[in-house]
Amino acid sequence: MFALFDDAGKFQAGRVMSEADSSMQIELDSGKRVKVKAANVLIKFAKPSPAEVLAQGAAQSAEIDVDLIWEVAPEEDFSFEDVTREYFSANADAVQQTAMLMRLFETPHYFHRRGKGRFRKAPEDILKLALAAIERKKQQALQIEQWTQELATGQCPQPIKDQLYKILFKPDKNAPEYKAVVDASKATQRAPLDLLKGAGAIDSAYQFHYKRFLFEYFPKGAGFPSVDAPPIKDELPLATVQAFSIDDSMTTEIDDALSVQGLGSGTVTYGIHIAAPSLAMAPGSAVDNLARARMSTVYMPGHKITMLPDEVVQTYTLIEGRDCPAVSLYVSFDEATLALKGSETKLERVPIAANLRHDKLDGVITDATLTGEAPADYAFASELAFAFRLARHLKAQREVVRGKPENFNRPDYTFKLMSAEGENTIGDGIEPTGREQVVIGTRQRGSALDLIVAEAMILANSTWGGWLNDLGVPGIYRSQASLQPGIKVRMSTKAAPHAGMGVAQYTWATSPLRRYVDLVNQWQIVACAKHGRTAALAAPFKPRDAELFAVISNFDTAYSAYNGFQSSLERYWALRYLGQQEITELDCAVMMNGLVRADTLPLVFTAIGADKLPRNAKVRVRVTGVDELTLDVHASVIARLDEATPADQGDAEADGEDEVTDNAGPLTLAIDLTESDPPAAAP
């Protein structure tokens, strides 16, 4: 005697060795003996063999007309044996019974399982929905197969091209577009990015980098909704100064300006004037929500995505020829010794006499003209000379606290994008295409005008940070415990020393049109200027305010991402420059872990052979290829340019501020080819 039984949803059959009231001992064809509950035994038979019953039953099952069974099945629960007799005959054999059992069991959308070989047919409306879903999955499977074949032959279906960034970086793993890419990648043994590139899904490497960034951080686009710049309602007094700003020609968000009063009097008042959008924008307002959603302006060569709409920026920017609302810090110094005498913060309208552009003046306003060693034939000559003298004094004081001089041994690189014909510089408001001619120049960090602006902003940010702390008003601070390697700058709501800057505390409050934390700090500073000792009660953000911590977290995430994107696009244009200038060899300095830094370009990359050389060794590297999509550089060391010294026996200790990683990491995809997805048509 043989028996067929249900083993947790799988049908098995074997020889009955013994039988009791509630169970059986059954021997399978493998020789294994199992104890089976009597309730799970569905068919007893004498012939054919168990293996033949299972094989022949499976074959006949596929031929059973399930629609006919559904039509004639009763409305109440029924046994598979009942419909077997109705469908085949009253004397249906074991193979036919097995076939019917399998057919009913494998069509749950037609027949609901009730246990112990019993079923109930599905209601008509539910059956129609189930059949429609099965048909959709079938069609989807066919669509996936078609797309897979097209990708494998080098063609990209439009639906996949439309979903490119979602597939690669934030995929819906159940989407047919994603499954087609995974299947095609496995079939062709090509990486997804390489596969899609070969199929024509990526028209432009530049657009790939730019649109990928927009997809992740600006999914609704980089434009702004229509919004009006709120007016400043405060009656602000007019300052008795003539202020000037120092920025480059591309800057439209002019946040800061300077003034100098009292030259020749023995006491000089140095004015640092910051644009005051906080006097008009309230926390939680429509314009504030726009700024908070972005957290910062995004910079890239030839283009930028501003934190605030242009019409808002132009309302509060410190443009020349206007009396601009400003938060002004006036710091008094002894003219002879530059000893600090005191400081005062005012809310006022500041006459902006000029917007100086350092890219046009770097060669005119120099250390020599500012110190009297050369003629100074330019506006604000005496004011700039005092500002430069003060800047060098302030820098020297910070370096004493810092414990070592600031290192400006590498230049800042500038990028200018030209049309393909070499005409018409691409400027703000015109999105680059990636095909422009790129001109890469340098500005030595720490130049005279840079130093003036940098020291003025450090003075303002450290002074205001101390003032907020003294009045018990929380702000957003940047601090660094020491200059030891691995000790990074952190943001918090409490004043703490910044070892890298060499100041007792440091905020960001001088770029409120470009950085959201500066705007937040300006709200707090304005409260101090208006209310003095009671400012803690009037300030928008109170001590331990959860909103401040949220701003810090969101800003840190966004600002890091924006800086990473800027570095990636600068690297893209540097690689374009190599091709446009037909550069195949570069002089470099060895860093760590096989990395080298180009001497004349903003490029850090891995070069074969560099890992065996000491840090700071000078080498010549041959560039054998670049990939503008992954931003990879393929290169190898071909010559050592400096002579080996005893110091070469070991690398110099890495400065904690040195950059020892590639300045654009590998392209990270979210697509996973190792997972095991179920077939698309599976129910």
C-alpha positions in Angstrom: 0.0 0.0 0.0 1.2 3.5 -0.9 0.1 6.9 0.4 0.4 10.5 -0.8 0.6 13.1 1.9 0.9 16.9 2.4 4.3 17.8 3.8 4.0 21.5 4.7 2.7 22.4 1.2 4.7 19.9 -0.7 3.3 16.6 -1.9 5.2 13.4 -1.2 4.4 9.7 -1.6 5.8 6.5 -0.3 5.2 3.0 0.9 3.1 2.5 4.1 5.1 0.5 6.6 2.7 0.7 9.5 -0.5 2.4 10.3 -2.1 3.5 13.6 -5.3 5.4 14.3 -3.7 8.8 14.1 -0.5 8.3 12.2 1.5 6.3 9.6 5.1 5.2 9.1 5.9 5.9 5.4 9.1 5.0 3.6 10.0 7.4 0.8 11.9 6.3 -2.3 15.1 7.7 -0.8 14.8 5.1 2.0 14.0 7.6 4.6 11.1 6.8 6.9 8.8 9.5 8.2 6.0 9.7 10.6 2.9 11.3 9.0 -0.3 12.3 10.7 -3.3 10.5 9.4 -5.0 13.8 8.7 -2.2 14.7 6.2 -2.6 11.6 4.2 -4.7 12.5 1.2 -4.6 9.5 -1.2 -4.0 5.8 -0.6 -3.3 3.6 -3.6 -1.8 0.3 -4.6 -0.4 1.3 -8.0 1.5 2.6 -9.8 4.6 3.4 -7.8 4.8 6.6 -5.7 7.4 8.1 -8.1 5.1 7.4 -11.1 2.0 8.8 -9.3 3.9 12.1 -8.6 5.4 12.4 -12.1 2.3 11.4 -14.1 0.0 13.5 -11.8 2.2 16.6 -12.4 2.0 16.0 -16.1 -1.8 15.6 -16.2 -2.3 18.5 -13.8 -1.2 21.0 -16.5 -3.9 19.7 -18.8 -6.8 20.2 -16.5 -9.2 23.0 -17.5 -9.3 25.1 -14.3 -11.9 27.5 -15.6 -14.3 24.5 -16.1 -13.6 23.2 -12.6 -14.4 26.7 -11.2 -17.7 26.8 -13.1 -18.9 23.5 -11.9 -17.5 23.6 -8.4 -20.1 24.1 -5.6 -20.3 27.3 -3.6 -19.5 25.6 -0.3 -16.4 23.8 0.7 -15.6 20.7 -1.4 -13.0 17.9 -1.5 -10.6 17.4 -4.3 -12.0 13.9 -4.6 -15.5 15.3 -5.3 -14.4 17.3 -8.3 -12.0 14.5 -9.4 -15.0 12.2 -9.9 -17.0 15.0 -11.6 -14.1 15.8 -14.0 -12.7 12.4 -14.7 -15.1 9.6 -13.6 -16.4 7.9 -10.5 -13.5 5.5 -10.8 -10.7 8.1 -11.1 -7.3 6.4 -10.4 -4.5 7.6 -8.1 -2.8 9.5 -10.9 -6.0 11.5 -11.8 -6.7 12.2 -8.1 -3.1 13.4 -7.7 -3.4 15.6 -10.8 -6.6 17.2 -9.6 -5.1 17.8 -6.1 -2.0 19.5 -7.6 -4.1 21.6 -10.0 -6.4 22.9 -7.2 -3.4 23.5 -5.0 -1.4 25.5 -7.5 -4.3 27.8 -8.5 -5.1 29.6 -5.2 -6.5 32.6 -7.1 -9.3 30.2 -8.3 -9.6 28.0 -5.2 -8.9 29.0 -1.6 -7.3 26.2 0.4 -9.3 25.1 3.4 -7.0 22.3 4.6 -6.9 18.5 4.4 -7.6 18.4 0.7 -10.6 20.7 0.9 -11.1 23.9 -1.1 -13.6 26.7 -1.8 -13.8 28.5 -5.1 -13.0 32.2 -5.1 -15.8 34.7 -5.6 -16.1 36.0 -9.1 -15.0 39.6 -8.4 -11.9 38.5 -6.5 -11.0 36.0 -9.3 -11.2 38.7 -11.9 -8.9 40.9 -9.9 -6.4 38.1 -9.4 -6.4 37.1 -13.1 -5.9 40.7 -14.1 -2.9 40.9 -11.7 -1.5 37.7 -13.1 -1.8 39.1 -16.6 -0.1 42.3 -15.7 2.8 40.4 -14.2 3.0 38.3 -17.3 3.1 41.3 -19.5 5.6 43.0 -17.2 7.8 39.9 -17.4 7.6 40.1 -21.2 8.4 43.8 -21.1 11.4 43.2 -18.8 12.7 40.5 -21.2 12.3 42.8 -24.1 14.2 45.7 -22.4 16.9 43.2 -21.2 17.5 42.2 -24.8 17.6 45.8 -26.0 20.1 46.8 -23.3 22.2 43.7 -24.1 22.4 44.8 -27.8 23.4 48.4 -27.0 20.0 50.1 -27.1 18.4 51.9 -24.1 14.6 51.9 -23.9 13.2 55.3 -23.2 11.5 54.3 -19.9 14.9 53.2 -18.6 16.6 56.4 -19.8 13.9 58.4 -18.0 14.5 56.5 -14.8 18.3 56.5 -15.1 19.2 58.3 -11.8 16.5 56.5 -9.8 17.7 53.1 -11.1 21.4 53.8 -10.2 21.1 55.7 -7.0 17.6 55.2 -5.3 16.2 52.2 -7.0 12.8 50.7 -6.6 13.9 47.0 -6.7 10.4 45.9 -7.8 10.3 48.3 -10.7 10.6 46.6 -14.2 13.1 49.2 -15.3 15.4 48.2 -12.5 15.0 44.5 -13.0 15.8 44.9 -16.7 19.0 46.6 -15.9 20.0 43.9 -13.3 19.1 41.1 -15.7 21.0 42.7 -18.6 24.0 43.4 -16.4 24.1 39.7 -15.3 23.6 38.5 -18.9 26.3 40.6 -20.4 28.6 40.5 -17.3 28.9 44.3 -17.5 28.6 46.8 -14.6 25.3 48.7 -14.7 26.9 52.1 -15.3 29.1 50.7 -18.1 26.1 48.9 -19.6 23.9 52.0 -19.6 26.6 54.1 -21.0 27.2 51.7 -23.8 23.4 51.6 -24.5 23.3 55.4 -24.9 21.4 56.2 -21.7 24.0 58.9 -20.8 24.3 61.6 -23.3 26.8 63.8 -21.4 29.1 63.0 -18.5 28.6 66.6 -17.2 24.9 66.3 -17.3 25.1 63.0 -15.6 27.0 64.5 -12.7 24.8 67.6 -12.5 21.5 65.9 -12.9 22.5 63.1 -10.4 23.1 65.9 -7.9 19.8 67.6 -8.6 18.0 64.2 -8.4 19.3 63.6 -4.9 19.2 67.1 -3.4 16.8 69.1 -5.6 14.3 66.5 -6.8 11.8 69.3 -7.6 14.4 71.3 -9.6 16.7 74.1 -8.7 14.2 76.9 -9.4 12.2 78.8 -6.8 8.5 79.4 -6.4 7.3 83.0 -6.8 7.9 84.8 -3.6 8.2 88.5 -2.6 11.1 89.8 -0.6 9.6 91.1 2.7 10.4 94.7 3.5 12.5 95.9 6.4 10.1 97.7 8.7 12.7 99.0 11.3 13.6 102.7 11.1 17.4 102.4 10.6 19.7 105.3 11.1 22.2 106.2 8.2 25.8 105.4 9.0 28.4 108.1 8.6 30.8 105.9 6.6 31.7 105.1 3.0 31.9 101.3 2.9 33.4 99.1 0.2 33.1 95.4 -0.5 35.8 93.0 -1.8 34.5 90.0 -3.8 35.1 88.4 -7.2 33.3 89.5 -10.3 30.9 86.5 -10.3 29.6 87.3 -6.8 26.0 88.5 -6.7 25.3 87.8 -3.0 27.5 90.5 -1.5 27.3 89.8 2.2 30.0 92.0 3.7 31.7 95.4 3.3 34.3 97.3 5.3 34.9 100.9 6.4 37.7 102.8 8.1 37.2 105.9 10.1 39.6 108.1 12.1 42.8 107.7 10.2 45.4 110.2 11.7 43.4 110.8 14.9 45.1 108.2 17.0 42.0 105.9 17.3 40.8 104.1 14.2 37.3 102.6 14.0 37.2 99.6 11.7 33.7 98.8 10.4 32.5 95.4 9.3 29.1 95.6 7.7 27.0 92.5 7.0 23.9 92.4 4.9 20.8 92.1 7.1 18.1 89.9 5.6 17.3 88.9 9.2 15.7 92.3 9.7 13.0 91.4 7.1 12.8 87.6 7.2 11.2 86.0 10.2 11.9 82.4 11.3 9.2 80.2 9.8 8.3 82.7 7.0 7.9 81.7 3.4 11.4 83.0 2.4 13.0 81.5 5.5 11.5 78.1 4.6 13.1 78.4 1.1 16.5 79.1 2.7 16.2 76.4 5.3 15.3 73.8 2.7 18.6 74.5 0.9 20.9 75.5 3.8 23.5 77.0 1.5 24.4 78.3 -1.9 25.8 75.5 -4.1 28.9 76.5 -6.0 30.4 74.9 -9.1 32.6 76.1 -12.0 30.6 78.5 -14.1 27.4 78.1 -12.3 25.7 78.2 -8.8 22.4 77.3 -7.2 21.6 80.1 -4.7 20.2 79.6 -1.3 17.7 82.4 -1.9 15.9 83.6 -5.0 17.7 86.3 -7.0 15.0 88.9 -6.3 15.4 88.3 -2.6 19.2 88.5 -2.8 19.1 91.7 -4.8 16.9 93.3 -2.1 19.4 92.8 0.7 22.8 92.5 -1.1 25.3 95.3 -0.4 25.4 96.7 -3.9 27.3 99.9 -4.6 25.4 103.2 -4.9 22.8 102.2 -2.3 22.3 102.8 1.4 21.9 99.1 2.5 20.5 97.7 5.7 23.3 96.1 7.6 24.4 94.6 11.0 27.6 96.6 11.6 30.4 95.7 14.0 32.6 98.7 14.8 35.9 97.8 16.5 38.2 100.6 17.8 42.0 100.2 17.7 44.9 102.3 18.8 46.3 103.6 15.5 49.9 103.3 16.6 49.9 99.9 18.4 46.7 98.4 17.0 45.7 97.6 20.6 42.0 96.8 20.8 40.0 99.5 22.6 36.4 98.2 22.3 33.6 97.2 20.0 30.0 98.1 19.3 27.2 96.5 17.1 24.7 98.7 15.3 21.7 98.1 13.1 21.8 100.8 10.4 21.8 101.7 6.7 25.3 101.7 5.3 26.3 103.7 2.2 28.1 101.3 -0.1 30.5 103.4 -2.1 32.1 100.6 -4.2 32.1 96.9 -4.9 35.8 96.1 -5.5 36.5 93.0 -7.5 39.7 91.2 -6.5 40.0 89.3 -9.7 40.5 92.6 -11.4 42.6 94.2 -8.6 44.9 91.4 -7.4 47.7 92.7 -9.6 47.0 96.3 -8.7 46.5 96.1 -4.9 49.6 94.3 -3.7 51.7 93.9 -0.5 54.0 96.6 -1.9 51.3 99.2 -2.7 49.6 98.6 0.7 52.9 99.0 2.7 54.1 102.1 0.8 56.9 100.3 -1.1 55.1 101.1 -4.4 52.6 103.8 -5.5 49.0 103.2 -4.6 46.9 104.6 -7.4 43.4 103.2 -6.6 40.3 104.1 -4.5 40.4 103.6 -0.7 44.2 103.4 -0.8 44.7 104.6 2.8 41.7 102.6 4.2 43.0 99.4 2.5 46.5 100.1 3.8 45.2 100.3 7.3 43.0 97.2 6.8 46.1 95.3 5.5 48.3 96.4 8.4 45.5 95.4 10.9 45.0 92.0 9.1 48.6 91.1 9.4 48.6 92.0 13.1 45.4 90.0 13.8 46.8 87.0 11.9 50.1 87.1 13.9 48.1 87.2 17.1 46.0 84.2 16.0 49.2 82.3 15.1 50.6 82.8 18.5 47.5 81.2 20.0 47.4 78.6 17.2 51.0 77.5 18.0 52.2 77.5 14.4 51.9 79.6 11.2 49.0 79.1 8.9 50.0 77.2 5.8 49.1 78.7 2.4 51.6 76.7 0.3 49.0 75.6 -2.3 47.2 78.0 -4.5 43.4 78.3 -5.0 42.4 77.3 -8.5 39.9 79.3 -10.5 37.8 78.0 -13.3 36.5 80.0 -16.3 34.2 78.4 -18.8 34.2 79.6 -22.4 32.0 78.8 -25.3 33.2 76.1 -27.7 34.4 78.8 -30.1 36.4 80.5 -27.3 34.0 83.4 -27.1 31.6 84.7 -24.5 32.5 83.7 -21.0 29.8 81.5 -19.5 28.4 83.3 -16.4 25.8 83.0 -13.7 22.3 82.2 -14.9 23.5 80.1 -17.9 23.8 76.4 -17.1 27.0 74.9 -18.6 26.6 72.0 -21.1 29.9 70.3 -20.3 31.3 71.1 -23.7 32.8 74.5 -22.9 36.5 75.3 -23.1 37.8 75.5 -19.6 40.6 77.9 -18.4 42.1 77.0 -15.1 44.0 79.7 -13.3 45.5 80.2 -9.8 45.3 82.6 -7.0 47.8 82.3 -4.2 46.0 81.8 -0.9 46.8 84.6 1.5 47.0 87.4 -1.1 46.6 90.9 0.2 42.9 91.4 -0.5 42.1 87.8 0.6 43.9 88.5 3.9 42.1 91.7 4.5 38.7 90.1 4.0 39.5 86.9 5.9 40.8 88.6 9.0 37.9 91.0 9.0 35.4 88.1 8.9 37.3 86.2 11.6 37.3 89.3 13.8 33.6 89.7 13.4 32.7 86.1 13.9 34.9 85.6 17.0 33.7 89.0 18.5 30.0 88.3 17.9 30.4 84.7 19.2 31.9 86.0 22.4 29.1 88.6 22.7 26.4 86.0 22.3 28.0 83.9 24.9 28.4 86.8 27.4 24.7 87.7 27.0 23.6 84.0 27.4 22.1 83.9 23.9 22.7 80.6 22.1 24.3 80.6 18.7 25.8 78.1 16.3 29.6 77.8 16.8 32.4 76.1 15.1 35.1 74.7 17.3 38.2 72.5 17.2 39.8 71.1 20.3 43.3 70.9 18.9 45.4 70.7 15.8 46.3 67.1 16.4 45.7 64.8 13.4 42.1 63.5 13.4 40.7 66.3 15.5 38.0 67.8 13.2 36.0 71.0 13.4 32.6 70.4 14.9 29.5 72.5 15.2 27.6 73.1 18.5 25.4 75.6 20.3 28.1 76.5 22.9 31.1 78.7 22.6 34.4 76.8 22.6 37.9 77.5 21.3 38.8 76.9 17.6 42.4 75.7 17.6 42.7 75.9 13.8 41.6 79.6 13.8 43.4 80.5 17.0 40.4 82.2 18.6 38.5 81.7 21.8 35.2 81.1 20.0 34.0 81.3 16.4 30.6 81.6 14.8 29.5 81.9 11.2 27.5 85.1 10.9 29.1 87.0 8.0 27.4 85.3 5.0 23.6 85.4 5.8 22.7 85.5 2.1 24.7 82.3 1.3 24.7 80.1 4.5 21.7 79.4 6.6 23.6 79.1 9.9 24.8 82.7 9.3 21.2 83.8 9.0 20.3 82.0 12.2 23.2 83.6 14.1 22.3 87.0 12.7 18.8 86.7 14.2 20.4 86.1 17.5 22.9 89.0 17.1 20.1 91.3 16.1 18.2 90.4 19.3 21.4 91.3 21.3 21.7 94.6 19.5 18.0 95.5 20.2 17.6 94.1 23.7 21.0 94.0 25.3 21.0 92.1 28.6 17.5 90.8 28.1 18.3 89.4 24.6 18.0 85.8 25.8 14.3 86.4 26.4 13.7 88.1 23.0 16.0 86.0 20.8 14.2 83.6 18.3 16.1 80.6 19.6 16.4 79.8 23.3 19.1 77.8 25.1 18.8 74.0 24.3 16.4 74.8 21.5 15.8 71.7 19.5 15.4 73.8 16.4 19.1 74.9 16.7 20.2 71.3 16.9 18.1 70.4 13.8 19.7 73.3 11.9 23.1 72.1 12.8 22.4 68.5 11.7 20.7 69.5 8.4 23.3 72.1 7.6 26.2 69.8 8.2 24.7 67.2 5.9 23.8 69.6 3.1 27.0 71.6 3.3 29.2 68.4 3.1 27.2 67.2 0.1 27.5 70.5 -1.7 31.2 70.7 -1.1 31.6 67.1 -2.4 29.6 68.0 -5.5 31.7 71.1 -6.1 34.9 69.0 -5.8 33.5 66.5 -8.2 32.7 69.1 -10.9 36.0 70.8 -10.4 37.6 67.4 -11.0 35.4 66.9 -14.1 36.7 70.2 -15.6 40.2 69.4 -14.6 39.9 66.1 -16.6 38.4 68.0 -19.5 41.3 70.4 -19.3 43.8 67.5 -19.7 42.1 66.4 -22.9 41.6 69.9 -24.3 45.3 70.8 -23.7 46.4 67.3 -24.8 48.4 66.9 -21.6 49.8 63.3 -21.1 52.4 64.0 -18.4 52.2 65.8 -15.1 54.7 66.7 -12.4 53.3 65.6 -9.0 54.0 65.2 -5.3 53.6 61.8 -3.7 51.0 61.7 -0.9 49.9 58.5 0.8 48.5 55.1 -0.2 49.6 55.5 -3.8 48.1 58.9 -4.3 49.8 61.8 -6.0 48.9 65.5 -6.2 49.4 67.4 -9.5 51.7 70.5 -9.1 49.7 72.7 -11.4 46.1 71.4 -11.4 43.6 70.6 -8.7 44.0 66.8 -9.2 44.7 64.1 -6.7 44.7 60.6 -8.1 46.3 57.1 -7.8 49.4 56.5 -9.9 50.9 53.0 -10.3 54.3 53.0 -8.6 53.6 55.9 -6.2 52.9 53.5 -3.2 56.6 52.6 -3.1 57.8 56.1 -2.8 58.1 58.4 0.3 55.7 61.1 1.0 56.4 64.4 -0.7 58.7 62.8 -3.3 58.6 64.7 -6.6 57.6 62.5 -9.6 56.6 62.7 -13.2 53.4 60.8 -14.0 52.1 59.6 -17.4 48.3 59.8 -17.8 47.2 56.9 -19.9 43.5 57.6 -19.7 40.6 59.4 -17.9 37.0 58.5 -17.4 34.8 61.6 -17.2 31.9 59.6 -16.0 33.5 57.9 -13.0 36.1 60.7 -12.7 38.9 58.1 -12.6 42.5 58.9 -13.8 44.7 56.0 -15.1 48.3 56.9 -14.6 51.7 55.6 -13.6 54.9 57.0 -12.3 57.6 57.3 -15.0 60.4 59.2 -13.3 61.6 60.4 -9.9 62.4 64.2 -10.2 64.1 64.7 -6.9 67.0 62.8 -5.4 66.5 60.3 -2.6 67.6 61.5 0.8 68.0 59.7 4.2 64.6 61.1 5.1 63.2 58.9 2.4 63.5 55.9 4.7 60.2 56.9 6.2 57.3 59.1 5.3 57.1 62.5 7.1 54.4 62.7 9.7 51.2 63.8 8.1 50.0 67.2 9.0 46.5 67.0 10.5 45.3 69.5 7.9 46.8 67.8 4.9 44.6 66.3 2.3 45.5 62.6 1.9 42.6 61.3 0.0 41.5 61.5 -3.6 39.6 64.7 -4.2 36.7 62.9 -5.8 35.7 59.5 -4.5 34.5 56.6 -6.6 31.0 56.7 -8.1 28.7 54.8 -5.7 25.7 53.1 -7.1 22.8 51.7 -5.2 22.1 49.0 -7.7 22.9 45.5 -6.3 23.7 42.6 -8.7 24.2 40.0 -5.9 20.7 39.8 -4.7 18.4 37.0 -5.7 15.1 38.5 -6.9 12.1 36.2 -7.5 10.9 36.0 -11.2 8.8 39.0 -12.2 5.8 36.8 -13.1 5.8 34.8 -9.8 2.4 35.2 -8.0 
